[in-house]
Amino acid sequence: MREKPAFLSGTDLPGMDDVTRYQSVLDHVEGAGMLDRVLAWSAINSGSRNLAGLSHMADMLADALSFLPGEVRRLPADIGSSVDVSGAQKAETYGDNLLLTVRPEAPVQILLTGHMDTVFAKDSDFQSCRWLNDDVLNGPGVADMKGGIAVMLAALSAFERYEGCERLGYQVVLNSDEEIASPGSAALLKRAAQGKYAALTYEPSALPDGTLAGARPGSGNFSIIITGRSAHAGRNPQDGRNAVVAAADLTLRLTELVRPGLSVNPARIDGGGPNNVVPDHAIVRVNMRPATPRDQEEAQAALDMIIADVARQRDVAIHVHGGFARPPKPMDARAQALYELVQQCGRSLGQEIGWRDTGGVCDGNNIAACGVPVVDTMGVRGGSIHSADEYLIVSSLVERSRLSALLLCRLAQAAPVLHRS
């Protein structure tokens, strides 16, 4: 029989007394200010590659964070790399990241994260907000996740009015590259996760009804660079080593790895040249999504074996760039306990909250890989993210902020232990 954590046992279960006990905290959540922030932030294009827009967004967010106690630091991102169509590696720079640290001496330490970047490039046609009805706002990043950041900050501001807030310390990471797998902020996230009791990430809910994302697969992006040997296609093709043929062979073998627990998506092949030349260069770009750590290990081993076999049989050289930037995020016992606490807090506020496994990935994957239980869809209700139809259900700003504020109070009040036997 499994043991319940302290905060889920006995008479201390969340109930209507929570609303009374923490009413002054919950009453501090105010929707108009959050909506104003979302509208202002969504007017700034902060696509992951728009460094000027990201810098403007970081300025705005640093100012918003300054109203909380603690130290706000603006940190440069780590330098990354990518592979161009010629197969050459080039350095990649990303926007600055923000780190707020509050009460590092407190007995309970948690991590809250969000991202300031969106998928909408500087030259995107989707640059402004419009009202679809009185409660639905369409706009870039309104749900993913400028609305989520507004929820996080409102909840923290309300929590700071709780008389027991000194028991809870926290760090907030707002990064600039989450939508491209956090290459410049992964190390920051890992450092911030160390020693944390729990984590909350403010991605939008998995479904518009507020359902949370539970288990997530991992994700790996690979650029597989194939170098063959050029030759005249008519005079001496036998002397060539066709990189495009090797790329096709490799791609077909990768698709045969698809099974329950592993998806493989060859997304693009670059290379080739004139019809009368045996091509000596090709690049296969592929995404792999393993459901569990074991699936990831098996996928990596299979990829390595296929690459070695194609290189040998086709007499080509193959170099791999990339890897699994997002580890799988299974639901373990500690994560389950945290989700149940969120659910109990929701019920005390009249919100029925469940969760479901999802195919997407986010920074929650990286945090969970550090051994920290994380609920990574604490943001707004909305939908159609990553498209020009993205929308925010505006009433969820207050709803989800109250949920987070109550959750923070519960974590501080009980200093519980997330443990199951």
Order of alpha helices (4+ residues) and beta strands (2+ residues): alpha-alpha-alpha-alpha-beta-beta-beta-beta-beta-beta-beta-alpha-beta-alpha-beta-beta-beta-beta-alpha-beta-beta-beta-alpha-beta-alpha-beta-alpha-beta-beta-beta-alpha
